[in-house]
């Protein structure tokens, strides 16, 4: 199931993000740059700050035992188009529909705030994520620098019409 995250969830979310970055981006990002994103305390502080922003969408997916299996973080009002900042699922629970549930629920939450489109950036070279988003209707919209590391690029994917994700969610 997917629900809005609460303050007690933030530690688990930070842990998932750190594990995901370590496992996914090791071959794609310079180790010195990656190391800065593997500090759970830093990630927790960033999550607290993000959760305090107006209109932030922070969702968690729980497994049958109620443990957090993944999360999504989106900023509908940051920039010209709603941004899905993060979507991470524990590696051992990937390919079981958790990411799809999170993506659809995030799109619905963004729509409920009056927006009709969404974008995200995938670290260039993360072929699994690129396939996932393309399979769910994300259209490749070009490359852009990440802004936090020289030479690290985002492959940008867009959903100009979020109903592609939300009409089948029910």
C-alpha positions in Angstrom: 0.0 0.0 0.0 1.0 3.6 -0.5 0.4 6.4 2.0 1.7 9.9 2.8 4.9 9.8 4.7 5.0 11.0 8.3 7.8 12.3 10.5 8.6 8.9 12.0 9.2 7.5 8.5 12.0 9.9 7.6 14.8 7.8 9.1 13.7 4.7 7.0 13.3 6.9 3.9 16.8 8.3 4.3 18.2 4.7 4.8 16.5 3.5 1.6 17.8 6.5 -0.4 21.4 5.9 0.8 21.2 2.1 0.1 19.7 2.8 -3.3 22.4 5.4 -4.3 25.2 3.1 -3.1 23.9 0.1 -5.1 22.8 1.9 -8.2 25.1 4.8 -8.8 28.5 3.4 -7.8 29.4 2.5 -11.4 27.9 5.8 -12.7 29.3 8.6 -10.4 32.8 9.5 -9.3 33.2 7.9 -5.8 34.2 11.2 -4.3 31.0 12.8 -5.5 28.9 9.7 -4.6 30.3 9.7 -1.0 28.6 13.0 -0.3 25.2 11.3 -0.9 25.8 8.3 1.3 25.5 10.0 4.7 22.2 9.1 6.3 22.3 12.1 8.6 22.7 14.5 5.6 19.9 12.8 3.8 17.7 12.9 6.8 18.3 16.7 7.2 17.5 17.1 3.5 14.3 15.1 3.8 13.2 17.2 6.8 13.8 20.4 4.8 12.0 19.0 1.7 9.0 17.8 3.7 8.6 21.3 5.2 8.2 22.9 1.7 4.6 23.8 0.8 3.0 21.3 -1.6 5.7 18.6 -1.2 4.5 15.1 -2.1 6.3 12.5 0.1 4.9 9.1 -0.2 5.9 5.7 1.2 5.1 2.2 0.0 4.7 -0.4 2.7 5.1 -4.2 2.4 2.6 -6.6 3.9 4.3 -6.4 7.2 4.0 -2.6 7.3 7.7 -2.0 6.6 8.7 0.8 4.3 9.6 -0.7 0.9 10.1 2.5 -1.1 9.3 6.2 -1.3 8.8 9.0 -3.7 9.5 12.7 -3.3 8.0 15.3 -5.6 7.9 19.1 -5.7 4.8 20.2 -7.7 5.5 24.0 -7.2 9.3 24.0 -7.7 10.1 25.2 -11.1 8.0 25.6 -14.3 6.8 22.0 -14.1 6.2 19.5 -11.2 9.4 17.6 -10.5 9.6 14.0 -9.3 12.8 14.4 -7.3 13.2 10.8 -6.1 11.7 7.4 -6.4 13.5 4.6 -4.7 12.5 1.0 -3.9 14.5 -1.5 -1.9 16.5 -3.6 -4.4 15.1 -6.8 -3.0 11.5 -5.6 -3.6 12.1 -4.2 -7.1 10.2 -5.7 -10.1 7.2 -6.4 -7.9 5.0 -3.4 -8.7 6.1 -1.2 -5.8 7.7 1.5 -8.0 4.6 1.5 -10.3 2.3 2.0 -7.3 4.5 4.9 -6.1 4.7 6.5 -9.5 1.0 6.4 -10.0 0.2 7.6 -6.5 2.7 10.5 -6.9 1.1 11.5 -10.2 -2.4 11.4 -8.6 -1.1 13.6 -5.7 0.4 16.1 -8.2 -2.9 16.1 -10.1 -4.9 16.7 -6.9 -2.9 19.9 -6.5 -4.1 21.2 -9.8 -1.1 20.2 -12.1 -1.4 18.2 -15.2 2.2 17.3 -16.1 5.4 16.0 -14.4 9.1 15.6 -15.2 12.0 13.8 -13.6 15.7 13.3 -14.2 17.4 9.9 -14.3 21.2 9.8 -13.8 22.5 9.1 -17.2 23.5 5.5 -17.6 20.8 4.2 -15.2 19.2 2.0 -17.9 16.9 0.1 -15.6 15.2 3.4 -14.4 15.0 4.7 -17.9 13.2 1.5 -19.1 10.9 1.7 -16.1 9.8 5.3 -16.8 9.5 4.7 -20.5 7.4 1.6 -19.9 5.0 3.8 -17.9 4.7 6.5 -20.6 7.6 8.8 -19.7 8.9 10.5 -22.9 12.6 11.2 -23.2 13.0 15.0 -23.2 16.8 15.4 -23.5 19.8 15.7 -21.3 20.6 18.3 -18.6 23.4 18.7 -16.1 22.5 17.6 -12.6 23.8 20.8 -11.1 25.5 19.0 -8.2 28.4 17.3 -10.0 30.3 18.3 -13.1 30.0 15.7 -15.8 27.0 14.0 -14.3 23.9 14.3 -16.4 20.2 13.7 -16.1 18.2 12.0 -18.8 14.9 14.0 -18.5 11.6 12.2 -18.8 8.2 13.9 -19.0 4.6 13.1 -18.7 2.8 16.0 -20.5 -0.5 14.5 -19.4 -0.5 12.7 -16.0 -3.8 11.0 -16.7 -1.7 8.4 -18.6 -0.5 7.4 -15.1 -3.6 8.0 -13.1 -6.5 6.7 -15.2 -5.5 3.1 -14.6 -4.5 3.6 -11.0 -7.9 2.8 -9.5 
